[in-house]
Structure formats: C-alpha cells, structure tokens
C-alpha cells in the first residue's frame, strides 16, 4: 500500500509539480487548492500519512488550517 500525501497548495503549477514528484517517488498524492477543500477531504475519511502545507493560502491560512487540523482530528500526522 502506498503512503498518502496530502498537498495543500493554491498555485496549480506548484501543486502539479509536487504531486508529480511524489507519485514518481512511489507515493499517492492528493492536491487541494484550499484549506477548506482539504478539510472536506479529511472529513470524508481521507487519512494521509503526511501533509505538505502552504502557509499563504486564499481563505483559511495554512496556520489556521494546522490549528484546526490538530484540534479536530487530534492528529499526530506530520505536517511540513
């Protein structure tokens, strides 16, 4: 089973590039353009092994996402 990486990045070209690198390295990558979309995926049962998080996002900031992620999911999932 491949490790899952959740990528939260609003610049489409950057998220595509990071996803490509992760998939070429053998990981399963899921890219979200906003923190809100990422929270929806998490609420739907998606459980990543790692989160790659952009701090400067439209709407909810990366830091706000991280705070909510840790509070809601009591997650010990690493975030970079």
N, CA, C and O of each residue as an XYZ file, in Angstrom:
320
protein
N       0.847     -1.178      0.000
C       0.000      0.000      0.000
C       0.895      1.245      0.000
O       1.841      1.345      0.782
N       0.584      2.174     -0.875
C       1.359      3.403     -0.983
C       1.032      4.359      0.159
O      -0.110      4.440      0.611
N       2.048      5.078      0.615
C       1.812      6.128      1.609
C       1.093      7.287      0.939
O       1.353      7.603     -0.223
N       0.180      7.923      1.682
C      -0.633      9.015      1.140
C      -0.076     10.362      1.588
O       0.245     10.564      2.759
N       0.031     11.271      0.631
C       0.496     12.622      0.927
C      -0.573     13.608      0.502
O      -0.991     13.621     -0.656
N      -1.011     14.430      1.436
C      -1.975     15.489      1.161
C      -1.195     16.772      0.910
O      -0.443     17.230      1.770
N      -1.379     17.344     -0.269
C      -0.687     18.568     -0.659
C      -1.712     19.697     -0.668
O      -2.718     19.625     -1.374
N      -1.454     20.731      0.113
C      -2.352     21.885      0.149
C      -1.558     23.070     -0.381
O      -0.718     23.642      0.314
N      -1.846     23.423     -1.635
C      -1.098     24.457     -2.355
C      -2.039     25.124     -3.349
O      -2.695     24.445     -4.140
N      -2.107     26.458     -3.311
C      -3.039     27.171     -4.177
C      -2.479     27.472     -5.566
O      -3.254     27.771     -6.474
N      -1.179     27.405     -5.761
C      -0.597     27.638     -7.082
C      -0.622     26.306     -7.830
O       0.107     25.372     -7.496
N      -1.482     26.244     -8.851
C      -1.744     24.995     -9.570
C      -0.462     24.359    -10.122
O      -0.268     23.148    -10.013
N       0.402     25.176    -10.708
C       1.633     24.640    -11.285
C       2.507     23.996    -10.212
O       3.106     22.944    -10.438
N       2.576     24.626     -9.058
C       3.385     24.100     -7.953
C       2.788     22.795     -7.421
O       3.517     21.830     -7.191
N       1.477     22.758     -7.226
C       0.856     21.538     -6.709
C       0.985     20.396     -7.712
O       1.173     19.245     -7.320
N       0.884     20.709     -9.008
C       1.070     19.673    -10.031
C       2.501     19.125    -10.006
O       2.709     17.916    -10.114
N       3.470     20.009     -9.866
C       4.869     19.600     -9.839
C       5.171     18.741     -8.606
O       5.808     17.694     -8.717
N       4.719     19.182     -7.448
C       4.950     18.417     -6.217
C       4.248     17.059     -6.301
O       4.817     16.040     -5.911
N       3.020     17.048     -6.809
C       2.287     15.786     -6.974
C       3.044     14.833     -7.894
O       3.161     13.643     -7.602
N       3.553     15.352     -8.993
C       4.303     14.541     -9.945
C       5.540     13.926     -9.288
O       5.803     12.735     -9.451
N       6.298     14.740     -8.544
C       7.477     14.233     -7.852
C       7.104     13.155     -6.828
O       7.779     12.130     -6.730
N       6.048     13.383     -6.080
C       5.631     12.420     -5.070
C       5.187     11.105     -5.716
O       5.547     10.027     -5.243
N       4.409     11.195     -6.791
C       3.940      9.985     -7.468
C       5.095      9.230     -8.113
O       5.118      8.000     -8.100
N       6.054      9.961     -8.676
C       7.238      9.308     -9.254
C       8.083      8.621     -8.195
O       8.792      7.658     -8.490
N       8.011      9.111     -6.963
C       8.742      8.507     -5.851
C       7.968      7.345     -5.216
O       8.448      6.720     -4.271
N       6.778      7.061     -5.736
C       6.012      5.918     -5.248
C       4.941      6.221     -4.224
O       4.399      5.306     -3.604
N       4.625      7.506     -4.036
C       3.587      7.893     -3.078
C       2.275      8.174     -3.797
O       2.255      8.429     -5.001
N       1.190      8.125     -3.052
C      -0.117      8.540     -3.567
C      -0.310      9.991     -3.136
O      -0.298     10.290     -1.942
N      -0.488     10.889     -4.095
C      -0.600     12.321     -3.788
C      -2.013     12.813     -4.075
O      -2.607     12.483     -5.101
N      -2.534     13.606     -3.152
C      -3.817     14.278     -3.332
C      -3.575     15.765     -3.130
O      -3.164     16.188     -2.050
N      -3.829     16.563     -4.169
C      -3.607     18.005     -4.102
C      -4.932     18.729     -3.898
O      -5.928     18.421     -4.552
N      -4.931     19.696     -2.983
C      -6.089     20.548     -2.723
C      -5.657     22.002     -2.871
O      -4.576     22.382     -2.422
N      -6.501     22.810     -3.501
C      -6.162     24.212     -3.746
C      -6.415     25.117     -2.548
O      -5.855     26.211     -2.471
N      -7.249     24.679     -1.616
C      -7.549     25.493     -0.432
C      -7.576     24.612      0.809
O      -7.724     23.393      0.724
N      -7.432     25.247      1.947
C      -7.512     24.529      3.218
C      -8.921     23.986      3.437
O      -9.104     22.916      4.018
N      -9.904     24.730      2.969
C     -11.295     24.292      3.132
C     -11.552     22.987      2.386
O     -12.221     22.097      2.910
N     -11.027     22.865      1.168
C     -11.180     21.626      0.395
C     -10.472     20.477      1.111
O     -10.997     19.366      1.178
N      -9.297     20.741      1.637
C      -8.554     19.714      2.367
C      -9.347     19.232      3.582
O      -9.389     18.034      3.859
N      -9.973     20.159      4.307
C     -10.783     19.771      5.461
C     -11.979     18.925      5.049
O     -12.372     18.014      5.778
N     -12.564     19.216      3.887
C     -13.662     18.394      3.372
C     -13.184     16.971      3.101
O     -13.867     16.006      3.441
N     -12.013     16.846      2.488
C     -11.449     15.516      2.193
C     -11.186     14.758      3.500
O     -11.494     13.571      3.608
N     -10.624     15.444      4.474
C     -10.366     14.818      5.769
C     -11.667     14.407      6.444
O     -11.751     13.332      7.038
N     -12.683     15.265      6.353
C     -13.988     14.958      6.927
C     -14.663     13.782      6.244
O     -15.506     13.106      6.834
N     -14.285     13.543      4.991
C     -14.839     12.423      4.234
C     -14.104     11.114      4.464
O     -14.428     10.101      3.844
N     -13.115     11.127      5.354
C     -12.435      9.888      5.698
C     -11.052      9.716      5.114
O     -10.412      8.693      5.356
N     -10.565     10.688      4.348
C      -9.212     10.597      3.797
C      -8.207     10.802      4.923
O      -8.251     11.813      5.624
N      -7.304      9.846      5.095
C      -6.306      9.931      6.156
C      -4.921      9.855      5.520
O      -4.483      8.781      5.107
N      -4.229     10.998      5.439
C      -2.893     10.991      4.833
C      -1.828     10.544      5.836
O      -2.052     10.539      7.047
N      -0.677     10.173      5.304
C       0.475      9.847      6.140
C       1.358     11.065      6.361
O       2.172     11.094      7.284
N       1.191     12.076      5.504
C       1.962     13.310      5.571
C       1.158     14.419      4.922
O       0.447     14.187      3.944
N       1.269     15.633      5.465
C       0.632     16.811      4.869
C       1.727     17.799      4.482
O       2.553     18.180      5.311
N       1.725     18.210      3.215
C       2.594     19.289      2.746
C       1.719     20.525      2.649
O       0.803     20.577      1.829
N       1.994     21.517      3.480
C       1.083     22.643      3.672
C       1.723     23.972      3.300
O       2.780     24.332      3.817
N       1.069     24.696      2.398
C       1.445     26.076      2.079
C       0.837     26.963      3.167
O      -0.318     26.770      3.545
N       1.584     27.910      3.660
C       1.066     28.783      4.714
C       0.222     29.926      4.161
O      -0.732     30.357      4.809
N       0.556     30.415      2.987
C      -0.138     31.555      2.391
C      -1.190     31.050      1.408
O      -0.915     30.871      0.221
N      -2.394     30.823      1.921
C      -3.495     30.289      1.110
C      -4.638     31.290      1.053
O      -4.790     32.115      1.954
N      -5.449     31.221     -0.012
C      -6.645     32.065     -0.045
C      -7.665     31.544      0.968
O      -7.739     30.336      1.197
N      -8.431     32.412      1.561
C      -9.398     31.978      2.576
C      -8.679     31.650      3.861
O      -7.969     32.490      4.414
N      -8.857     30.437      4.338
C      -8.207     29.992      5.566
C      -6.701     29.860      5.334
O      -6.270     29.232      4.367
N      -5.913     30.451      6.217
C      -4.450     30.372      6.079
C      -3.959     28.972      6.458
O      -4.683     28.183      7.065
N      -2.723     28.690      6.089
C      -2.127     27.418      6.440
C      -2.018     27.222      7.942
O      -2.222     26.115      8.441
N      -1.698     28.284      8.667
C      -1.600     28.180     10.124
C      -2.963     27.925     10.764
O      -3.071     27.156     11.719
N      -4.016     28.581     10.230
C      -5.369     28.322     10.734
C      -5.785     26.882     10.447
O      -6.414     26.230     11.281
N      -5.426     26.391      9.257
C      -5.713     25.001      8.912
C      -5.019     24.063      9.904
O      -5.636     23.135     10.426
N      -3.741     24.312     10.156
C      -2.974     23.445     11.037
C      -3.582     23.398     12.437
O      -3.687     22.328     13.036
N      -3.977     24.545     12.949
C      -4.600     24.594     14.279
C      -5.889     23.776     14.295
O      -6.119     22.978     15.203
N      -6.717     23.984     13.290
C      -7.988     23.261     13.222
C      -7.755     21.767     13.006
O      -8.438     20.939     13.610
N      -6.811     21.424     12.163
C      -6.460     20.033     11.883
C      -6.048     19.316     13.164
O      -6.503     18.204     13.431
N      -5.199     19.944     13.946
C      -4.735     19.332     15.196
C      -5.860     19.230     16.231
O      -5.943     18.245     16.965
N      -6.724     20.248     16.288
C      -7.831     20.232     17.262
C      -8.898     19.217     16.879
O      -9.324     18.411     17.706
N      -9.326     19.259     15.623
C     -10.446     18.413     15.187
C     -10.083     16.949     15.109
O     -10.860     16.090     15.525
N      -8.927     16.663     14.589
C      -8.591     15.278     14.308
C      -7.608     14.682     15.309
O      -7.250     13.508     15.206
N      -7.174     15.485     16.275
C      -6.214     15.015     17.271
C      -5.082     14.248     16.569
O      -4.563     13.247     17.064
N      -4.742     14.763     15.420
C      -3.824     14.057     14.535
C      -2.371     14.232     14.943
O      -1.934     15.313     15.338
N      -1.652     13.148     14.835
C      -0.205     13.194     15.022
C       0.494     13.044     13.664
O       1.691     12.767     13.593
N      -0.265     13.229     12.615
C       0.276     13.151     11.262
C       1.271     14.285     11.058
O       0.962     15.432     11.380
N       2.451     13.993     10.535
C       3.442     15.056     10.328
C       2.975     16.057      9.271
O       2.345     15.695      8.277
N       3.303     17.316      9.516
C       2.966     18.409      8.591
C       4.240     19.174      8.279
O       4.970     19.591      9.178
N       4.491     19.350      7.001
C       5.645     20.147      6.558
C       5.105     21.369      5.861
O       5.878     22.205      5.393
